[in-house]
């Protein structure tokens, strides 16, 4: 069992030796995020270099994306920890519903509780033992600091002047440097602690040895449900909300014991949410601007002065205040000029939706869930291997604003770090820069779109259908029907609704292209058949101009993925067929395209040896078409063979492909047959 300090002398000794830390909430959170040599790494997001913090990427269900938001929070906390103006502000996340604001704050609070649970980071407070001879307290025997003040604060406020208190710490063995360090976090004691301390000093006639015997050091409880260290205050309606929930109130039970009307301990400040996090904790105000005006005014005083104030009594607090707000509610609040002071005391961080479809696949996994799904009849429910991709591109496309320079697919690919033909990441960065100058925040990049909650609703709608339950499979194409229904039901704005429906149609076209690749892989009885052919094309156009290329057109090269020496025969007919499918007619067009592919090859493979060019959808589509044509006389012939299974040969082909899909491509019988059926239709054929 861990041995905690129980007396002031034991605690002071541990502070002197560096075993315990006396620091404020901002310093604790900053240390939690930044400690360790590998805490920070550089990443490139939308063409800009930014920082990523590993603290936020740990655990089963961690934060995904949100690079700008995490950077803003860390910068805010760091500046406050260094004594900047941020320590007199609240950090407010503003954005659309379902974009991860609340999850972000709750994840931070969970991290902080785990951080403080570690032995070396535990926070402590003090408890007064009330002597029986001390009048005015009735049957009350113990009184703990109501705002979980650190025992060091008690030692720094025993005497009436700072000089005397510093001299006292010096006698206890603190160096001048250490004294200056701890006094940077000096604040007055809360009203009741100060009152009781003076009572005890008078009772002991100023004998500090006797005073110390009346004070115990106790660890601060860390509890999510009790709201200690981290606490959440959700906005309530105008009838049930009260400042009492934040600040506390007079306790009738204590009034039965306390005879002195001037004793502030008659107020139970722990009845309010703020006191429970006042000793270096995090206060989370959910939907802060939905609170009625008088409560928002209470927040103004708390944020600016960092004190709980009741009837003229004050309890200074040490708290990181984080809040969230819906965009529409925040905009209404801004229109009320008399409310400007509260906004002036907030560090506003506009939270956008995730716009990286690759990262979105992890978020979609959160929405689908990690546990094994079952039908209503309790039978195991299979998940189509294309479902995550279909859902992810659908919601991400809805979050991308209109651009004259980039198509939605180009913007989506560039935002995920993929290639987009001749369009560069610089173009995307310029567009984001332009959009971010929009006064209307909702027109900025990623600020509007289908959120995580609506994504969850679409998946729920899929799972409740008879088709899903009867087929025992969450078939990917069904997501588009469910998504369409959610857009019609839950998106009130007509312009937004029309845009999202168009985006859904584009996403279905991308799904169609993915199915073409999957079907060819199944036909070739090889999970990565198309990938190999795409890389063959890339290697051929690199080797076609090689100096060591002999008359047999065999080119030897070193595979960057396996580091093995391989050889490939340059098939110019295959190269020309692919480039014709890409619409490249002239020699100049072909050379320009080949140069761009070689450039990508040099840039991408130098940093990622596993890069496979499968993000180049146009190239993948062209290779798929060529291979289908050369192997089965075109996609039309394969469609005909799969659709018309009246002869034995076609039936054998169908059975073999289904078998490959079941055993090698993670399909079940339902989604394999439905995928082939979808391939055989002309629907969404781009």
C-alpha positions in Angstrom: 0.0 0.0 0.0 1.3 3.5 -0.9 2.5 5.5 2.1 1.2 9.0 1.8 2.4 12.0 3.9 0.1 12.5 6.9 1.6 15.5 8.6 2.7 18.9 7.4 6.3 18.2 8.2 6.3 15.0 6.1 4.7 16.8 3.2 7.1 19.7 3.4 10.0 17.3 3.4 8.8 15.6 0.2 8.2 18.9 -1.5 11.8 20.0 -0.6 13.3 16.7 -1.9 11.3 17.0 -5.2 9.2 13.8 -4.5 6.0 15.9 -4.6 5.2 18.9 -6.8 3.4 22.1 -5.9 2.1 23.4 -9.2 -1.1 24.9 -10.6 -3.6 23.2 -12.9 -2.1 24.7 -16.1 1.4 23.5 -15.1 0.1 20.0 -14.4 -1.8 19.7 -17.7 1.1 21.1 -19.6 3.5 18.7 -18.0 1.1 15.8 -18.7 1.1 16.6 -22.4 4.7 17.7 -22.9 6.8 15.5 -20.6 9.0 13.0 -22.3 11.4 13.2 -25.2 9.0 11.7 -27.7 5.9 13.7 -26.6 5.8 15.8 -29.8 6.2 14.9 -33.4 5.9 17.0 -36.6 3.1 16.1 -39.1 1.9 17.6 -42.3 -1.8 18.4 -42.4 -3.4 19.9 -45.5 0.0 21.0 -46.8 1.0 22.7 -43.5 3.5 21.4 -41.0 2.0 21.2 -37.5 2.6 19.4 -34.3 1.0 16.2 -32.9 1.0 15.2 -29.3 1.2 11.5 -28.5 -0.7 11.9 -25.2 -3.9 12.4 -27.2 -3.3 9.3 -29.4 -3.2 6.6 -26.7 -5.8 4.2 -25.5 -8.5 2.1 -27.3 -10.7 5.0 -28.1 -8.5 8.0 -28.6 -8.8 11.3 -30.3 -8.4 11.1 -34.1 -7.4 14.1 -36.2 -8.3 17.5 -34.6 -4.6 18.6 -35.1 -5.4 22.3 -35.0 -7.7 22.0 -32.0 -5.2 20.0 -30.0 -2.4 22.5 -30.9 -4.6 25.4 -29.8 -5.4 23.8 -26.4 -1.7 22.9 -25.8 -0.6 26.4 -26.7 -3.3 28.0 -24.5 -2.4 25.7 -21.5 1.4 26.3 -22.0 1.0 30.1 -22.1 -1.2 30.0 -18.9 1.4 27.7 -17.2 4.1 30.4 -18.0 2.0 33.1 -16.3 0.5 34.6 -19.5 -3.0 36.2 -20.0 -4.5 32.8 -20.8 -4.7 31.9 -17.1 -7.5 34.5 -16.8 -9.5 33.0 -19.7 -11.6 30.0 -20.5 -10.9 27.7 -23.5 -14.2 27.4 -25.5 -14.6 24.9 -28.3 -17.3 26.1 -30.8 -18.6 24.0 -33.7 -21.4 21.9 -35.2 -23.0 19.1 -33.3 -21.4 15.7 -33.7 -17.8 16.9 -34.5 -16.2 15.6 -31.3 -16.1 18.6 -29.0 -17.5 16.9 -25.9 -15.5 13.7 -26.6 -12.3 15.8 -26.8 -12.9 17.4 -23.4 -13.9 14.2 -21.7 -10.9 12.4 -23.1 -8.7 15.2 -21.8 -10.3 14.9 -18.3 -9.9 11.1 -18.4 -6.2 11.5 -19.2 -5.8 14.0 -16.4 -7.4 11.7 -13.8 -5.0 8.9 -14.9 -2.1 11.3 -14.8 -2.9 12.5 -11.2 -3.5 8.9 -10.1 0.2 8.2 -10.6 2.1 8.2 -7.3 4.4 11.0 -8.1 1.6 13.3 -9.4 -0.9 12.9 -6.6 -2.4 16.1 -5.2 -2.9 16.7 -1.5 -5.0 18.9 0.7 -5.3 19.5 4.5 -7.8 18.8 7.2 -8.3 20.7 10.5 -8.9 18.7 13.6 -11.2 20.8 15.8 -10.3 20.6 19.5 -13.3 19.9 21.9 -12.3 23.0 23.8 -12.6 25.3 20.8 -16.0 27.0 20.9 -18.3 27.8 18.0 -18.1 24.5 16.0 -20.6 22.3 18.0 -20.2 18.6 17.2 -18.0 19.2 14.1 -14.7 17.4 14.7 -12.9 17.6 11.3 -13.0 20.2 8.6 -11.3 19.6 5.3 -10.4 22.4 2.9 -13.5 22.9 0.9 -11.6 23.8 -2.3 -8.9 21.1 -1.8 -6.1 23.7 -1.2 -2.6 22.4 -1.2 -0.9 22.2 2.3 1.8 24.5 0.9 -0.8 27.3 0.6 -1.5 26.9 4.3 2.2 27.4 5.1 2.4 30.4 2.8 -0.5 32.1 4.6 0.2 31.5 8.3 1.5 35.0 8.9 0.0 38.2 7.7 2.8 39.3 5.4 4.6 37.5 2.6 8.0 38.4 4.0 7.2 36.6 7.3 5.9 33.6 5.4 9.0 33.5 3.2 11.2 33.7 6.3 9.1 30.8 7.8 9.7 28.6 4.7 13.4 29.5 4.9 13.5 28.2 8.5 11.9 25.0 7.3 14.9 24.4 4.9 13.7 25.8 1.6 16.3 27.5 -0.5 15.7 31.1 -1.8 15.2 29.7 -5.3 12.6 27.2 -4.1 10.8 29.8 -2.1 10.5 32.1 -5.2 9.3 29.1 -7.2 6.5 28.1 -4.8 5.4 31.7 -4.3 4.7 32.0 -8.0 1.6 29.9 -7.3 0.7 31.8 -4.1 -2.9 32.7 -3.6 -4.9 33.6 -0.4 -6.6 30.8 1.5 -10.3 30.3 1.0 -12.6 32.2 3.4 -13.3 29.2 5.7 -9.7 27.9 5.8 -8.5 31.4 6.6 -11.1 31.8 9.4 -10.4 28.4 11.0 -6.6 28.8 10.8 -6.9 32.1 12.7 -9.2 30.4 15.3 -6.6 27.6 15.8 -3.7 30.1 16.0 -5.5 32.0 18.7 -6.4 28.7 20.4 -2.7 27.5 20.4 -1.4 31.0 21.3 0.6 31.1 18.1 2.5 27.9 19.0 3.2 26.5 15.5 4.2 23.1 16.9 0.8 22.7 18.5 -0.9 24.1 15.4 0.8 21.4 13.2 -0.6 18.7 15.5 -4.1 19.9 14.6 -3.6 19.7 10.9 -3.6 16.4 8.8 -2.5 16.1 5.2 -4.9 14.0 3.1 -4.8 13.0 -0.6 -7.4 14.7 -2.9 -10.0 12.1 -4.0 -10.0 11.4 -7.8 -13.5 10.6 -8.9 -15.3 11.1 -12.1 -18.7 10.5 -10.6 -18.2 12.8 -7.6 -16.8 15.5 -9.9 -13.6 15.9 -7.9 -10.4 16.9 -9.9 -12.5 16.9 -13.1 -16.1 18.0 -13.1 -18.7 18.6 -15.8 -21.6 21.1 -15.6 -24.1 20.6 -18.4 -26.4 23.5 -19.4 -29.9 23.2 -17.9 -33.2 24.8 -18.6 -34.1 28.2 -17.1 -36.2 26.7 -14.3 -33.7 24.1 -12.9 -30.4 26.0 -13.5 -29.1 27.8 -10.5 -25.8 29.5 -9.4 -26.0 27.2 -6.4 -25.0 24.3 -8.7 -21.8 26.2 -9.5 -20.9 28.1 -6.3 -22.6 26.3 -3.4 -25.0 27.6 -0.8 -25.6 28.1 3.0 -25.8 24.7 4.7 -28.7 24.3 7.2 -27.0 21.2 8.7 -23.8 23.2 9.5 -25.9 26.1 10.9 -27.1 23.7 13.6 -23.5 23.5 14.9 -21.8 26.8 14.0 -22.7 29.5 16.4 -20.6 32.4 15.0 -22.6 34.0 12.1 -19.3 35.3 10.7 -17.9 31.9 10.2 -17.8 31.2 6.4 -17.8 27.5 7.0 -21.6 27.8 7.2 -21.5 27.9 3.4 -21.2 24.5 1.7 -19.2 25.5 -1.4 -18.7 21.8 -2.3 -22.4 21.8 -3.1 -21.3 23.6 -6.3 -19.3 22.1 -9.1 -16.4 24.6 -9.0 -15.1 23.9 -5.5 -14.7 20.2 -6.2 -12.2 21.0 -9.0 -10.7 24.1 -7.3 -7.5 22.4 -6.2 -5.8 22.2 -9.6 -8.6 20.5 -11.5 -10.5 20.9 -14.8 -14.0 22.3 -14.9 -15.9 21.4 -18.1 -18.9 23.6 -18.9 -20.9 21.8 -21.6 -22.9 24.2 -23.9 -21.9 27.2 -21.8 -23.9 29.8 -23.8 -27.2 27.8 -23.4 -27.2 28.8 -19.7 -29.5 31.7 -18.7 -27.8 35.1 -18.5 -27.3 35.4 -14.8 -25.5 32.1 -14.8 -23.3 33.2 -17.7 -22.5 36.4 -15.6 -21.4 34.1 -12.7 -19.1 32.4 -15.1 -17.7 35.8 -16.2 -16.6 36.5 -12.6 -15.2 33.0 -12.1 -13.2 33.1 -15.3 -11.8 36.6 -14.8 -11.1 36.5 -11.0 -10.7 32.7 -10.5 -12.8 33.0 -7.2 -16.0 31.6 -5.8 -17.8 34.4 -4.2 -20.8 34.1 -1.9 -22.2 36.9 0.3 -18.8 38.7 0.1 -16.8 35.7 1.2 -14.2 34.5 -1.4 -12.6 31.2 -2.1 -9.8 31.5 -4.7 -9.6 28.6 -7.1 -7.0 27.0 -9.3 -8.9 25.6 -12.2 -8.6 25.0 -16.0 -12.0 26.0 -17.4 -12.9 24.4 -20.7 -16.3 24.8 -22.3 -18.2 23.8 -25.5 -20.8 25.6 -27.6 -23.0 24.9 -30.6 -22.2 27.2 -33.5 -25.7 28.5 -33.9 -26.1 29.2 -30.1 -22.7 31.0 -30.0 -23.7 33.2 -33.0 -26.9 34.2 -31.3 -25.0 35.0 -28.1 -22.5 37.2 -30.1 -25.4 39.3 -31.5 -26.2 40.4 -28.0 -23.7 43.3 -27.5 -24.2 43.4 -23.7 -22.7 39.9 -23.5 -19.4 40.9 -25.1 -17.4 40.8 -21.8 -17.8 37.1 -21.4 -16.7 36.3 -25.0 -13.7 38.7 -24.4 -12.7 36.4 -21.5 -12.8 33.2 -23.7 -10.2 31.7 -26.0 -12.5 30.6 -28.9 -11.4 27.6 -30.9 -13.6 26.7 -33.9 -13.8 23.0 -34.2 -14.2 21.5 -37.7 -15.3 18.1 -38.8 -12.6 15.5 -39.8 -11.9 15.9 -43.5 -9.3 13.1 -43.9 -11.2 10.1 -45.2 -8.4 7.7 -44.1 -8.6 9.0 -40.5 -12.4 9.0 -40.8 -12.2 5.2 -41.2 -11.1 5.0 -37.6 -13.9 7.3 -36.6 -16.4 5.2 -38.6 -15.1 2.2 -36.7 -16.1 4.0 -33.4 -19.6 4.5 -34.9 -20.0 0.9 -36.0 -18.5 -0.4 -32.8 -15.8 -2.9 -32.0 -18.0 -5.6 -30.4 -19.4 -8.5 -32.4 -22.8 -7.4 -33.8 -25.8 -9.7 -33.9 -29.2 -9.7 -35.7 -32.5 -9.3 -33.9 -32.6 -13.1 -33.8 -29.2 -13.1 -32.0 -27.3 -14.5 -35.0 -23.9 -13.1 -35.8 -24.0 -10.1 -38.1 -21.3 -9.8 -40.7 -19.8 -6.5 -41.9 -19.2 -5.9 -45.6 -15.5 -5.1 -46.1 -16.5 -2.1 -48.2 -18.9 -0.6 -45.6 -16.3 1.5 -43.7 -14.9 3.0 -47.0 -18.5 3.8 -48.3 -19.5 5.5 -45.0 -16.2 7.4 -44.6 -16.1 8.9 -48.1 -19.8 9.8 -47.8 -19.5 11.9 -44.7 -16.1 13.4 -45.6 -17.4 14.6 -49.0 -20.3 16.4 -47.2 -17.8 18.3 -45.1 -15.8 19.7 -48.0 -16.9 23.2 -49.2 -17.4 24.2 -52.9 -14.3 25.2 -54.7 -13.7 26.6 -58.2 -10.2 25.2 -58.3 -10.7 21.6 -57.0 -13.4 19.0 -57.6 -14.9 17.4 -54.4 -12.9 14.2 -55.1 -9.6 16.1 -55.7 -10.2 18.0 -52.5 -10.9 14.8 -50.6 -7.8 13.0 -51.9 -5.5 16.0 -51.2 -6.8 16.4 -47.7 -5.9 12.7 -47.0 -2.4 13.2 -48.5 -3.2 11.3 -51.7 -2.3 12.3 -55.2 -5.0 14.1 -57.3 -3.6 14.2 -60.9 -1.9 17.4 -61.6 -3.5 19.2 -58.6 -1.0 19.8 -55.8 -1.4 20.1 -52.0 -0.4 23.7 -52.5 -3.7 24.3 -54.3 -5.6 22.8 -51.3 -3.6 24.9 -48.8 -4.4 28.1 -50.8 -8.2 27.2 -50.9 -8.2 26.5 -47.1 -6.4 29.8 -46.5 -9.0 31.6 -48.7 -11.9 29.9 -47.0 -10.6 30.6 -43.5 -10.9 34.3 -44.1 -14.7 34.0 -44.4 -16.4 36.0 -41.6 -19.1 33.3 -41.6 -17.3 30.4 -39.8 -19.7 27.8 -41.2 -18.2 28.6 -44.7 -14.7 27.7 -43.6 -13.0 24.4 -44.5 -14.6 21.5 -42.7 -16.9 23.5 -40.5 -20.1 22.1 -42.0 -21.2 18.6 -42.9 -22.6 15.3 -41.7 -21.4 14.8 -38.2 -20.5 11.7 -36.2 -24.0 11.4 -34.7 -25.7 11.4 -38.1 -23.2 8.8 -39.2 -24.2 6.7 -36.2 -27.9 7.2 -37.1 -27.3 6.0 -40.7 -25.6 2.8 -39.4 -28.5 2.3 -36.9 -31.0 2.6 -39.7 -29.0 0.0 -41.7 -29.1 -2.5 -38.8 -32.8 -2.2 -38.2 -33.8 -3.1 -41.8 -35.2 -6.6 -42.7 -32.6 -6.9 -45.4 -29.7 -6.6 -42.9 -31.3 -9.0 -40.4 -32.4 -11.6 -43.0 -29.1 -11.5 -44.8 -27.1 -11.4 -41.5 -24.8 -8.8 -43.1 -24.3 -5.0 -43.0 -24.1 -4.7 -46.8 -22.2 -1.5 -47.9 -24.6 -0.3 -50.6 -27.4 -0.2 -48.0 -25.5 2.6 -46.3 -26.3 5.0 -49.1 -30.1 4.5 -48.7 -29.8 4.9 -44.9 -27.6 8.0 -45.4 -30.1 9.6 -47.7 -32.9 9.0 -45.2 -30.8 10.6 -42.4 -30.1 13.6 -44.5 -33.8 14.1 -45.3 -34.8 13.6 -41.7 -32.1 15.4 -39.8 -30.7 18.2 -42.0 -33.2 21.1 -41.8 -31.5 23.6 -44.2 -32.6 22.9 -47.8 -29.3 24.1 -49.4 -27.2 21.9 -47.1 -29.6 19.0 -47.7 -29.2 19.3 -51.5 -25.4 19.5 -51.2 -25.2 16.4 -49.0 -27.4 14.4 -51.4 -25.1 15.3 -54.3 -22.1 14.4 -52.2 -23.7 11.0 -51.4 -24.1 10.4 -55.1 -20.4 11.1 -55.7 -19.5 8.8 -52.8 -21.5 6.0 -54.5 -19.5 6.5 -57.7 -16.3 6.0 -55.7 -17.9 2.9 -54.2 -18.7 1.7 -57.7 -15.0 2.0 -58.7 -13.9 0.1 -55.6 -16.3 -2.7 -56.5 -14.8 -2.9 -60.0 -11.4 -3.5 -58.4 -12.7 -6.0 -55.9 -14.5 -8.0 -58.6 -11.3 -8.1 -60.7 -9.3 -9.3 -57.7 -12.0 -12.0 -57.2 -11.8 -12.9 -60.8 -8.0 -13.2 -60.7 -8.3 -15.2 -57.4 -5.8 -12.8 -55.9 -6.6 -10.2 -53.2 -4.0 -7.7 -54.5 -4.2 -8.4 -58.3 -5.0 -4.8 -59.3 -2.4 -3.4 -56.9 0.2 -5.6 -58.6 -0.8 -4.5 -62.0 -0.8 -0.8 -61.0 2.8 -1.2 -59.6 3.7 -3.1 -62.8 2.6 -0.1 -64.9 4.6 2.3 -62.7 7.7 0.1 -62.9 7.4 -0.3 -66.6 7.3 3.5 -67.3 10.3 3.9 -65.0 12.2 1.1 -66.8 11.2 2.0 -70.3 13.9 4.7 -70.6 16.5 2.8 -68.6 20.0 2.7 -70.1 20.5 -1.0 -69.2 17.3 -2.1 -71.0 18.2 -4.8 -73.5 16.4 -5.8 -76.7 14.4 -8.3 -74.8 12.8 -5.4 -72.9 13.6 -7.0 -69.6 14.3 -4.4 -66.8 15.8 -5.4 -63.5 15.0 -3.3 -60.5 15.1 -3.4 -56.7 11.7 -3.7 -55.0 11.6 -1.0 -52.3 9.1 -2.9 -50.2 11.0 -6.2 -50.0 14.5 -5.0 -51.0 14.7 -7.9 -53.5 16.1 -7.7 -57.0 13.2 -8.3 -59.5 12.8 -8.2 -63.2 9.9 -7.1 -65.4 9.2 -7.2 -69.1 8.2 -3.9 -70.5 4.9 -4.3 -72.2 4.4 -1.2 -74.4 1.0 -2.4 -75.5 -0.2 -2.6 -71.9 1.3 0.9 -71.2 -0.4 2.4 -74.2 -3.7 0.8 -73.3 -3.6 2.2 -69.8 -2.8 5.7 -71.0 -5.5 5.6 -73.7 -8.0 4.8 -70.9 -6.6 7.8 -69.1 -7.5 9.9 -72.1 -3.9 10.6 -73.0 -3.7 10.8 -76.8 -0.5 12.6 -77.8 3.1 11.6 -77.0 3.5 14.9 -75.2 0.5 14.2 -72.9 1.8 10.7 -72.2 5.3 12.0 -71.3 3.8 14.6 -69.0 1.8 12.0 -67.2 4.7 9.6 -66.9 6.9 12.4 -65.5 4.3 13.1 -62.9 4.1 9.4 -61.9 7.9 9.2 -61.7 8.0 12.3 -59.5 5.4 10.8 -57.1 7.4 7.6 -57.1 10.5 9.5 -56.0 8.7 11.6 -53.4 6.4 9.0 -51.8 8.6 6.0 -51.7 11.4 7.9 -50.1 9.2 8.4 -47.0 6.8 5.4 -47.3 8.3 2.2 -48.9 4.8 0.6 -48.8 3.2 3.3 -51.0 1.2 1.4 -53.7 -0.4 4.2 -55.9 -3.8 2.8 -55.1 -4.9 6.3 -54.1 -4.6 7.4 -57.7 -8.2 6.4 -58.6 -7.9 7.3 -62.3 -4.8 5.1 -62.7 -6.5 2.3 -60.8 -9.6 2.6 -62.9 -7.6 2.6 -66.2 -5.6 -0.5 -65.2 -8.8 -2.3 -64.1 -10.5 -1.6 -67.4 -7.5 -2.7 -69.4 -7.1 -5.9 -67.5 -10.8 -6.7 -67.7 -10.6 -6.1 -71.4 -7.5 -8.3 -72.0 -8.6 -11.1 -69.7 -12.3 -11.4 -70.3 -12.9 -9.3 -73.4 -14.2 -6.4 -71.4 -16.2 -5.7 -68.3 -19.4 -6.2 -70.3 -18.4 -9.8 -71.0 -17.7 -10.5 -67.3 -21.0 -8.9 -66.5 -22.7 -11.1 -69.0 -21.0 -14.3 -67.7 -21.9 -13.5 -64.1 -25.4 -12.4 -64.9 -26.3 -15.3 -67.2 -25.4 -18.5 -65.4 -27.4 -20.8 -67.5 -24.4 -22.7 -68.8 -22.0 -24.7 -66.6 -18.9 -22.6 -67.5 -20.5 -19.3 -66.3 -21.8 -21.0 -63.1 -18.3 -22.3 -62.4 -16.8 -18.8 -62.8 -19.4 -17.4 -60.5 -18.9 -20.1 -57.8 -15.1 -19.6 -58.0 -15.3 -15.9 -57.6 -17.7 -16.2 -54.7 -15.4 -18.7 -53.1 -12.4 -16.3 -53.5 -14.5 -13.5 -52.0 -15.4 -15.7 -49.0 -12.0 -17.1 -48.3 -9.6 -14.3 -49.4 -11.4 -11.0 -49.4 -13.4 -11.1 -46.1 -16.9 -11.3 -47.6 -19.8 -13.4 -46.4 -22.2 -15.2 -48.8 -24.7 -12.4 -48.6 -22.4 -9.4 -49.4 -20.4 -11.4 -52.0 -23.6 -12.3 -53.9 -25.0 -8.8 -53.6 -21.7 -7.2 -54.6 -21.5 -9.3 -57.8 -25.2 -8.5 -58.4 -24.4 -4.7 -58.0 -21.4 -5.1 -60.4 -23.7 -6.6 -63.0 -26.1 -3.6 -63.0 -25.3 -0.4 -64.8 -26.2 1.7 -61.8 -23.7 4.4 -60.8 -21.4 3.2 -63.7 -19.1 6.2 -64.2 
